[in-house]
Protein backbone atom coordinates (compact mmCIF):
# COMPACT_ATOMS: atom_id res chain seq x y z
CA UNK A 1 0.00 0.00 0.00
CA UNK A 2 1.44 3.37 -0.97
CA UNK A 3 0.89 6.58 0.96
CA UNK A 4 2.18 8.89 -1.74
CA UNK A 5 0.01 11.31 -3.61
CA UNK A 6 -2.31 14.21 -3.00
CA UNK A 7 -3.46 14.86 0.56
CA UNK A 8 -1.56 11.73 1.66
CA UNK A 9 -0.90 10.68 5.22
CA UNK A 10 2.35 11.91 6.77
CA UNK A 11 4.75 9.00 6.38
CA UNK A 12 7.20 7.46 8.80
CA UNK A 13 10.88 8.23 8.35
CA UNK A 14 14.15 6.48 9.07
CA UNK A 15 17.84 6.97 8.37
CA UNK A 16 19.13 6.49 4.84
CA UNK A 17 22.51 5.15 6.01
CA UNK A 18 24.16 3.93 9.19
CA UNK A 19 26.49 6.34 10.97
CA UNK A 20 28.55 6.17 14.15
CA UNK A 21 30.34 8.30 16.72
CA UNK A 22 32.59 7.77 19.73
CA UNK A 23 32.56 9.75 22.94
CA UNK A 24 32.66 9.69 26.72
CA UNK A 25 29.86 8.34 28.90
CA UNK A 26 28.86 11.21 31.19
CA UNK A 27 28.22 9.12 34.29
CA UNK A 28 30.42 6.04 33.78
CA UNK A 29 33.36 8.09 32.46
CA UNK A 30 34.26 5.39 29.92
CA UNK A 31 34.74 5.58 26.15
CA UNK A 32 31.69 4.39 24.22
CA UNK A 33 30.84 3.97 20.54
CA UNK A 34 27.32 4.46 19.22
CA UNK A 35 25.93 3.60 15.77
CA UNK A 36 22.63 4.84 14.40
CA UNK A 37 21.07 2.40 11.92
CA UNK A 38 17.90 2.47 9.79
CA UNK A 39 14.83 0.79 11.27
CA UNK A 40 11.97 -1.07 9.63
CA UNK A 41 8.53 0.59 9.37
CA UNK A 42 6.54 0.42 12.62
CA UNK A 43 9.58 -0.84 14.56
CA UNK A 44 10.06 2.39 16.51
CA UNK A 45 13.29 3.37 18.24
CA UNK A 46 15.24 0.45 19.71
CA UNK A 47 18.55 0.33 21.55
CA UNK A 48 20.87 -2.64 21.09
CA UNK A 49 23.83 -3.32 23.36
CA UNK A 50 26.55 -4.73 21.11
CA UNK A 51 28.47 -5.99 24.14
CA UNK A 52 25.55 -8.28 25.05
CA UNK A 53 24.71 -11.46 23.12
CA UNK A 54 21.30 -12.49 21.78
CA UNK A 55 17.88 -11.09 22.49
CA UNK A 56 18.94 -9.75 25.88
CA UNK A 57 20.71 -6.94 24.03
CA UNK A 58 17.46 -5.35 22.80
CA UNK A 59 15.91 -2.51 24.78
CA UNK A 60 12.84 -0.73 23.33
CA UNK A 61 12.90 3.05 23.74
CA UNK A 62 9.50 3.35 25.38
CA UNK A 63 8.16 4.89 28.58
CA UNK A 64 7.36 1.51 30.15
CA UNK A 65 11.04 0.48 29.87
CA UNK A 66 12.29 3.41 31.98
CA UNK A 67 13.91 1.90 35.09
CA UNK A 68 15.79 4.86 36.62
CA UNK A 69 15.65 8.64 36.37
CA UNK A 70 18.47 9.82 38.63
CA UNK A 71 20.22 12.63 36.73
CA UNK A 72 19.32 11.00 33.40
CA UNK A 73 16.82 8.62 31.83
CA UNK A 74 17.75 4.93 31.96
CA UNK A 75 16.01 2.20 29.96
CA UNK A 76 16.06 -1.49 30.81
CA UNK A 77 14.61 -4.81 29.70
CA UNK A 78 13.39 -7.97 31.45
CA UNK A 79 16.93 -9.41 31.33
CA UNK A 80 18.23 -6.61 33.51
CA UNK A 81 20.21 -5.04 30.66
CA UNK A 82 20.18 -1.24 30.73
CA UNK A 83 21.26 1.79 28.76
CA UNK A 84 21.25 5.30 30.21
CA UNK A 85 21.51 8.97 29.28
CA UNK A 86 19.22 8.35 26.31
CA UNK A 87 17.35 11.66 26.47
CA UNK A 88 19.59 13.74 24.18
CA UNK A 89 19.71 11.29 21.30
CA UNK A 90 15.97 10.68 21.69
CA UNK A 91 15.40 14.43 21.52
CA UNK A 92 17.47 14.64 18.33
CA UNK A 93 15.47 11.82 16.72
CA UNK A 94 12.24 13.54 17.71
CA UNK A 95 13.46 16.88 16.39
CA UNK A 96 14.59 15.31 13.11
CA UNK A 97 11.31 13.37 12.85
CA UNK A 98 12.90 9.92 12.83
CA UNK A 99 10.31 7.26 13.64
CA UNK A 100 12.30 4.05 13.26
CA UNK A 101 15.96 3.46 14.14
CA UNK A 102 18.28 0.99 15.84
CA UNK A 103 20.75 2.64 18.21
CA UNK A 104 23.73 0.38 18.89
CA UNK A 105 25.99 1.11 21.86
CA UNK A 106 28.94 -0.97 23.07
CA UNK A 107 28.30 -0.21 26.73
CA UNK A 108 25.61 0.79 29.21
CA UNK A 109 25.50 4.48 28.33
CA UNK A 110 25.06 6.76 25.32
CA UNK A 111 28.03 9.11 24.70
CA UNK A 112 27.40 12.58 26.06
CA UNK A 113 29.25 14.35 23.20
CA UNK A 114 29.12 18.11 23.98
CA UNK A 115 26.21 17.81 26.40
CA UNK A 116 23.57 18.85 23.88
CA UNK A 117 21.58 17.18 21.12
CA UNK A 118 23.33 19.06 18.30
CA UNK A 119 25.95 16.35 17.56
CA UNK A 120 23.18 13.77 17.17
CA UNK A 121 21.21 16.07 14.85
CA UNK A 122 24.42 16.41 12.81
CA UNK A 123 24.75 12.61 12.63
CA UNK A 124 21.17 12.27 11.36
CA UNK A 125 21.74 14.93 8.72
CA UNK A 126 24.96 13.24 7.58
CA UNK A 127 23.24 9.84 7.41
CA UNK A 128 20.31 11.21 5.45
CA UNK A 129 16.61 10.59 5.93
CA UNK A 130 14.15 8.53 3.86
CA UNK A 131 10.39 8.25 4.00
CA UNK A 132 8.81 4.83 4.48
CA UNK A 133 5.64 3.31 3.10
CA UNK A 134 3.76 3.49 6.40
CA UNK A 135 1.66 6.27 7.96
CA UNK A 136 2.97 8.11 10.98
CA UNK A 137 0.78 7.79 14.05
CA UNK A 138 0.51 10.74 16.43
CA UNK A 139 -0.61 10.57 20.06
CA UNK A 140 -3.20 13.25 20.73
CA UNK A 141 -3.84 14.35 24.31
CA UNK A 142 -7.60 14.43 24.91
CA UNK A 143 -7.80 15.69 28.49
CA UNK A 144 -5.43 17.22 31.05
CA UNK A 145 -3.02 14.96 32.92
CA UNK A 146 -0.69 16.26 35.61
CA UNK A 147 1.85 15.28 38.25
CA UNK A 148 2.33 17.69 41.16
CA UNK A 149 4.89 17.32 43.95
CA UNK A 150 6.39 19.71 46.45
CA UNK A 151 7.65 22.55 44.27
CA UNK A 152 7.57 20.47 41.09
CA UNK A 153 4.81 20.13 38.51
CA UNK A 154 4.30 18.78 34.99
CA UNK A 155 1.21 18.51 32.85
CA UNK A 156 -0.04 17.61 29.40
CA UNK A 157 -3.13 19.36 28.08
CA UNK A 158 -5.08 19.19 24.81
CA UNK A 159 -4.30 21.70 22.10
CA UNK A 160 -5.92 22.70 18.83
CA UNK A 161 -2.53 22.54 17.14
CA UNK A 162 -1.04 19.69 15.14
CA UNK A 163 2.14 19.19 17.14
CA UNK A 164 3.80 19.55 20.52
CA UNK A 165 4.24 22.86 22.30
CA UNK A 166 6.00 23.26 25.61
CA UNK A 167 6.47 25.72 28.43
CA UNK A 168 8.99 25.40 31.24
CA UNK A 169 10.07 27.42 34.26
CA UNK A 170 13.15 26.92 36.43
CA UNK A 171 14.17 28.72 39.60
CA UNK A 172 17.65 28.14 41.03
CA UNK A 173 19.33 29.78 44.03
CA UNK A 174 22.06 31.12 41.77
CA UNK A 175 22.22 34.59 40.22
CA UNK A 176 23.58 33.09 37.00
CA UNK A 177 20.54 30.87 36.55
CA UNK A 178 17.84 32.34 38.80
CA UNK A 179 14.35 32.17 37.33
CA UNK A 180 14.05 31.46 33.62
CA UNK A 181 11.02 30.51 31.55
CA UNK A 182 10.35 29.63 27.95
CA UNK A 183 7.34 28.75 25.83
CA UNK A 184 7.87 27.28 22.39
CA UNK A 185 5.97 25.56 19.62
CA UNK A 186 7.93 22.61 18.27
CA UNK A 187 7.06 22.97 14.60
CA UNK A 188 9.34 21.86 11.76
CA UNK A 189 12.90 23.12 12.22
CA UNK A 190 12.39 24.76 15.62
CA UNK A 191 14.17 22.04 17.59
CA UNK A 192 17.40 22.36 15.63
CA UNK A 193 17.43 26.16 15.67
CA UNK A 194 16.20 26.89 19.20
CA UNK A 195 16.96 23.87 21.39
CA UNK A 196 19.45 21.35 20.00
CA UNK A 197 22.61 23.30 20.99
CA UNK A 198 21.54 23.88 24.61
CA UNK A 199 23.87 21.91 26.92
CA UNK A 200 23.31 20.09 30.16
CA UNK A 201 24.48 22.05 33.18
CA UNK A 202 25.51 21.63 36.79
CA UNK A 203 27.07 23.32 39.79
CA UNK A 204 30.69 22.83 40.80
CA UNK A 205 29.58 22.33 44.42
CA UNK A 206 27.55 19.26 43.37
CA UNK A 207 30.38 17.47 41.56
CA UNK A 208 31.85 15.63 44.56
CA UNK A 209 28.42 14.51 45.76
CA UNK A 210 27.49 13.22 42.31
CA UNK A 211 30.76 11.37 41.82
CA UNK A 212 30.41 9.75 45.24
CA UNK A 213 27.07 8.42 44.01
CA UNK A 214 28.72 6.99 40.89
CA UNK A 215 27.48 9.77 38.63
CA UNK A 216 29.12 12.42 36.42
CA UNK A 217 32.50 10.64 36.35
CA UNK A 218 32.92 11.66 32.72
CA UNK A 219 31.66 15.20 33.20
CA UNK A 220 33.90 18.08 32.12
CA UNK A 221 33.79 21.55 30.65
CA UNK A 222 33.74 19.85 27.24
CA UNK A 223 30.32 18.30 27.82
CA UNK A 224 28.47 20.47 30.34
CA UNK A 225 27.98 24.05 31.41
CA UNK A 226 29.52 24.28 34.89
CA UNK A 227 28.54 27.04 37.30
CA UNK A 228 31.13 27.91 39.94
CA UNK A 229 30.00 30.56 42.40
CA UNK A 230 29.25 33.71 40.46
CA UNK A 231 30.68 32.70 37.10
CA UNK A 232 30.37 30.25 34.22
CA UNK A 233 33.55 28.18 34.16
CA UNK A 234 33.32 27.35 30.43
CA UNK A 235 35.67 29.65 28.55
CA UNK A 236 33.23 30.17 25.66
CA UNK A 237 30.36 31.10 27.99
CA UNK A 238 26.72 30.36 27.16
CA UNK A 239 25.26 29.54 23.75
CA UNK A 240 21.94 31.18 24.66
CA UNK A 241 21.21 33.73 27.37
CA UNK A 242 18.61 31.28 28.69
CA UNK A 243 20.51 28.09 27.81
CA UNK A 244 19.58 26.45 31.12
CA UNK A 245 15.82 26.43 30.59
CA UNK A 246 16.24 25.60 26.90
CA UNK A 247 18.12 22.46 27.90
CA UNK A 248 15.27 21.50 30.23
CA UNK A 249 12.89 21.66 27.25
CA UNK A 250 15.38 19.59 25.23
CA UNK A 251 15.21 16.91 27.93
CA UNK A 252 11.41 17.05 27.85
CA UNK A 253 11.40 16.48 24.08
CA UNK A 254 13.60 13.40 24.51
CA UNK A 255 11.68 11.98 27.46
CA UNK A 256 8.29 12.50 25.80
CA UNK A 257 9.46 10.75 22.62
CA UNK A 258 9.48 7.60 24.73
CA UNK A 259 5.70 7.73 24.27
CA UNK A 260 6.35 5.67 21.14
CA UNK A 261 5.44 8.47 18.76
CA UNK A 262 5.05 12.25 18.55
CA UNK A 263 2.61 13.85 20.98
CA UNK A 264 0.01 16.41 19.96
CA UNK A 265 -0.61 18.53 23.01
CA UNK A 266 0.92 21.12 25.31
CA UNK A 267 3.48 20.28 27.99
CA UNK A 268 4.01 22.55 30.97
CA UNK A 269 6.78 22.01 33.53
CA UNK A 270 7.87 23.82 36.67
CA UNK A 271 11.20 22.90 38.31
CA UNK A 272 10.83 19.25 37.27
CA UNK A 273 13.02 16.59 35.68
CA UNK A 274 13.26 13.13 34.16
CA UNK A 275 11.30 11.38 36.93
CA UNK A 276 8.28 13.63 36.56
CA UNK A 277 8.41 13.38 32.76
CA UNK A 278 8.19 9.60 32.92
CA UNK A 279 5.51 9.62 35.60
CA UNK A 280 3.51 11.97 33.39
CA UNK A 281 3.64 9.54 30.48
CA UNK A 282 2.60 6.68 32.77
CA UNK A 283 -0.35 8.73 34.01
CA UNK A 284 -1.34 9.59 30.44
CA UNK A 285 -1.34 5.99 29.22
CA UNK A 286 -2.97 4.70 32.40
CA UNK A 287 -6.07 6.71 31.49
CA UNK A 288 -7.66 5.33 28.35
CA UNK A 289 -9.78 8.47 27.98
CA UNK A 290 -6.79 10.83 28.06
CA UNK A 291 -5.32 10.01 24.65
CA UNK A 292 -5.92 8.59 21.20
CA UNK A 293 -3.85 8.06 18.07
CA UNK A 294 -4.31 9.97 14.83
CA UNK A 295 -2.83 10.22 11.37
CA UNK A 296 -1.99 13.63 10.03
CA UNK A 297 -2.43 14.38 6.37
CA UNK A 298 -0.28 16.79 4.43
CA UNK A 299 -1.51 19.38 1.99
CA UNK A 300 -1.54 18.90 -1.76
CA UNK A 301 1.86 18.34 -3.32
CA UNK A 302 1.28 21.14 -5.82
CA UNK A 303 1.06 23.62 -2.92
CA UNK A 304 4.76 23.03 -2.30
CA UNK A 305 4.46 21.60 1.20
CA UNK A 306 6.92 18.89 2.18
CA UNK A 307 5.84 15.71 3.90
CA UNK A 308 5.87 16.21 7.62
CA UNK A 309 4.62 19.80 7.60
CA UNK A 310 1.66 19.83 9.93
CA UNK A 311 -0.89 21.33 7.59
CA UNK A 312 -4.08 19.72 6.44
CA UNK A 313 -6.85 17.51 7.75
CA UNK A 314 -6.72 15.20 10.72
CA UNK A 315 -7.80 11.61 10.33
CA UNK A 316 -8.32 9.21 13.21
CA UNK A 317 -5.86 6.35 13.38
CA UNK A 318 -6.79 2.73 13.66
CA UNK A 319 -5.64 2.40 17.27
CA UNK A 320 -7.53 4.10 20.07
CA UNK A 321 -7.05 3.75 23.79
C-alpha positions in Angstrom: 0.0 0.0 0.0 1.4 3.4 -1.0 0.9 6.6 1.0 2.2 8.9 -1.7 0.0 11.3 -3.6 -2.3 14.2 -3.0 -3.5 14.9 0.6 -1.6 11.7 1.7 -0.9 10.7 5.2 2.3 11.9 6.8 4.7 9.0 6.4 7.2 7.5 8.8 10.9 8.2 8.3 14.2 6.5 9.1 17.8 7.0 8.4 19.1 6.5 4.8 22.5 5.1 6.0 24.2 3.9 9.2 26.5 6.3 11.0 28.5 6.2 14.1 30.3 8.3 16.7 32.6 7.8 19.7 32.6 9.8 22.9 32.7 9.7 26.7 29.9 8.3 28.9 28.9 11.2 31.2 28.2 9.1 34.3 30.4 6.0 33.8 33.4 8.1 32.5 34.3 5.4 29.9 34.7 5.6 26.1 31.7 4.4 24.2 30.8 4.0 20.5 27.3 4.5 19.2 25.9 3.6 15.8 22.6 4.8 14.4 21.1 2.4 11.9 17.9 2.5 9.8 14.8 0.8 11.3 12.0 -1.1 9.6 8.5 0.6 9.4 6.5 0.4 12.6 9.6 -0.8 14.6 10.1 2.4 16.5 13.3 3.4 18.2 15.2 0.4 19.7 18.6 0.3 21.6 20.9 -2.6 21.1 23.8 -3.3 23.4 26.6 -4.7 21.1 28.5 -6.0 24.1 25.5 -8.3 25.1 24.7 -11.5 23.1 21.3 -12.5 21.8 17.9 -11.1 22.5 18.9 -9.7 25.9 20.7 -6.9 24.0 17.5 -5.3 22.8 15.9 -2.5 24.8 12.8 -0.7 23.3 12.9 3.0 23.7 9.5 3.3 25.4 8.2 4.9 28.6 7.4 1.5 30.2 11.0 0.5 29.9 12.3 3.4 32.0 13.9 1.9 35.1 15.8 4.9 36.6 15.6 8.6 36.4 18.5 9.8 38.6 20.2 12.6 36.7 19.3 11.0 33.4 16.8 8.6 31.8 17.8 4.9 32.0 16.0 2.2 30.0 16.1 -1.5 30.8 14.6 -4.8 29.7 13.4 -8.0 31.4 16.9 -9.4 31.3 18.2 -6.6 33.5 20.2 -5.0 30.7 20.2 -1.2 30.7 21.3 1.8 28.8 21.2 5.3 30.2 21.5 9.0 29.3 19.2 8.4 26.3 17.3 11.7 26.5 19.6 13.7 24.2 19.7 11.3 21.3 16.0 10.7 21.7 15.4 14.4 21.5 17.5 14.6 18.3 15.5 11.8 16.7 12.2 13.5 17.7 13.5 16.9 16.4 14.6 15.3 13.1 11.3 13.4 12.9 12.9 9.9 12.8 10.3 7.3 13.6 12.3 4.1 13.3 16.0 3.5 14.1 18.3 1.0 15.8 20.8 2.6 18.2 23.7 0.4 18.9 26.0 1.1 21.9 28.9 -1.0 23.1 28.3 -0.2 26.7 25.6 0.8 29.2 25.5 4.5 28.3 25.1 6.8 25.3 28.0 9.1 24.7 27.4 12.6 26.1 29.2 14.4 23.2 29.1 18.1 24.0 26.2 17.8 26.4 23.6 18.9 23.9 21.6 17.2 21.1 23.3 19.1 18.3 25.9 16.3 17.6 23.2 13.8 17.2 21.2 16.1 14.9 24.4 16.4 12.8 24.7 12.6 12.6 21.2 12.3 11.4 21.7 14.9 8.7 25.0 13.2 7.6 23.2 9.8 7.4 20.3 11.2 5.4 16.6 10.6 5.9 14.2 8.5 3.9 10.4 8.2 4.0 8.8 4.8 4.5 5.6 3.3 3.1 3.8 3.5 6.4 1.7 6.3 8.0 3.0 8.1 11.0 0.8 7.8 14.1 0.5 10.7 16.4 -0.6 10.6 20.1 -3.2 13.3 20.7 -3.8 14.4 24.3 -7.6 14.4 24.9 -7.8 15.7 28.5 -5.4 17.2 31.1 -3.0 15.0 32.9 -0.7 16.3 35.6 1.8 15.3 38.3 2.3 17.7 41.2 4.9 17.3 44.0 6.4 19.7 46.4 7.6 22.5 44.3 7.6 20.5 41.1 4.8 20.1 38.5 4.3 18.8 35.0 1.2 18.5 32.8 0.0 17.6 29.4 -3.1 19.4 28.1 -5.1 19.2 24.8 -4.3 21.7 22.1 -5.9 22.7 18.8 -2.5 22.5 17.1 -1.0 19.7 15.1 2.1 19.2 17.1 3.8 19.6 20.5 4.2 22.9 22.3 6.0 23.3 25.6 6.5 25.7 28.4 9.0 25.4 31.2 10.1 27.4 34.3 13.1 26.9 36.4 14.2 28.7 39.6 17.7 28.1 41.0 19.3 29.8 44.0 22.1 31.1 41.8 22.2 34.6 40.2 23.6 33.1 37.0 20.5 30.9 36.5 17.8 32.3 38.8 14.3 32.2 37.3 14.0 31.5 33.6 11.0 30.5 31.6 10.4 29.6 28.0 7.3 28.7 25.8 7.9 27.3 22.4 6.0 25.6 19.6 7.9 22.6 18.3 7.1 23.0 14.6 9.3 21.9 11.8 12.9 23.1 12.2 12.4 24.8 15.6 14.2 22.0 17.6 17.4 22.4 15.6 17.4 26.2 15.7 16.2 26.9 19.2 17.0 23.9 21.4 19.4 21.4 20.0 22.6 23.3 21.0 21.5 23.9 24.6 23.9 21.9 26.9 23.3 20.1 30.2 24.5 22.0 33.2 25.5 21.6 36.8 27.1 23.3 39.8 30.7 22.8 40.8 29.6 22.3 44.4 27.6 19.3 43.4 30.4 17.5 41.6 31.9 15.6 44.6 28.4 14.5 45.8 27.5 13.2 42.3 30.8 11.4 41.8 30.4 9.7 45.2 27.1 8.4 44.0 28.7 7.0 40.9 27.5 9.8 38.6 29.1 12.4 36.4 32.5 10.6 36.4 32.9 11.7 32.7 31.7 15.2 33.2 33.9 18.1 32.1 33.8 21.5 30.7 33.7 19.9 27.2 30.3 18.3 27.8 28.5 20.5 30.3 28.0 24.1 31.4 29.5 24.3 34.9 28.5 27.0 37.3 31.1 27.9 39.9 30.0 30.6 42.4 29.3 33.7 40.5 30.7 32.7 37.1 30.4 30.3 34.2 33.5 28.2 34.2 33.3 27.4 30.4 35.7 29.6 28.5 33.2 30.2 25.7 30.4 31.1 28.0 26.7 30.4 27.2 25.3 29.5 23.8 21.9 31.2 24.7 21.2 33.7 27.4 18.6 31.3 28.7 20.5 28.1 27.8 19.6 26.4 31.1 15.8 26.4 30.6 16.2 25.6 26.9 18.1 22.5 27.9 15.3 21.5 30.2 12.9 21.7 27.2 15.4 19.6 25.2 15.2 16.9 27.9 11.4 17.1 27.8 11.4 16.5 24.1 13.6 13.4 24.5 11.7 12.0 27.5 8.3 12.5 25.8 9.5 10.7 22.6 9.5 7.6 24.7 5.7 7.7 24.3 6.3 5.7 21.1 5.4 8.5 18.8 5.0 12.3 18.5 2.6 13.9 21.0 0.0 16.4 20.0 -0.6 18.5 23.0 0.9 21.1 25.3 3.5 20.3 28.0 4.0 22.5 31.0 6.8 22.0 33.5 7.9 23.8 36.7 11.2 22.9 38.3 10.8 19.3 37.3 13.0 16.6 35.7 13.3 13.1 34.2 11.3 11.4 36.9 8.3 13.6 36.6 8.4 13.4 32.8 8.2 9.6 32.9 5.5 9.6 35.6 3.5 12.0 33.4 3.6 9.5 30.5 2.6 6.7 32.8 -0.4 8.7 34.0 -1.3 9.6 30.4 -1.3 6.0 29.2 -3.0 4.7 32.4 -6.1 6.7 31.5 -7.7 5.3 28.3 -9.8 8.5 28.0 -6.8 10.8 28.1 -5.3 10.0 24.6 -5.9 8.6 21.2 -3.9 8.1 18.1 -4.3 10.0 14.8 -2.8 10.2 11.4 -2.0 13.6 10.0 -2.4 14.4 6.4 -0.3 16.8 4.4 -1.5 19.4 2.0 -1.5 18.9 -1.8 1.9 18.3 -3.3 1.3 21.1 -5.8 1.1 23.6 -2.9 4.8 23.0 -2.3 4.5 21.6 1.2 6.9 18.9 2.2 5.8 15.7 3.9 5.9 16.2 7.6 4.6 19.8 7.6 1.7 19.8 9.9 -0.9 21.3 7.6 -4.1 19.7 6.4 -6.8 17.5 7.7 -6.7 15.2 10.7 -7.8 11.6 10.3 -8.3 9.2 13.2 -5.9 6.4 13.4 -6.8 2.7 13.7 -5.6 2.4 17.3 -7.5 4.1 20.1 -7.1 3.7 23.8 
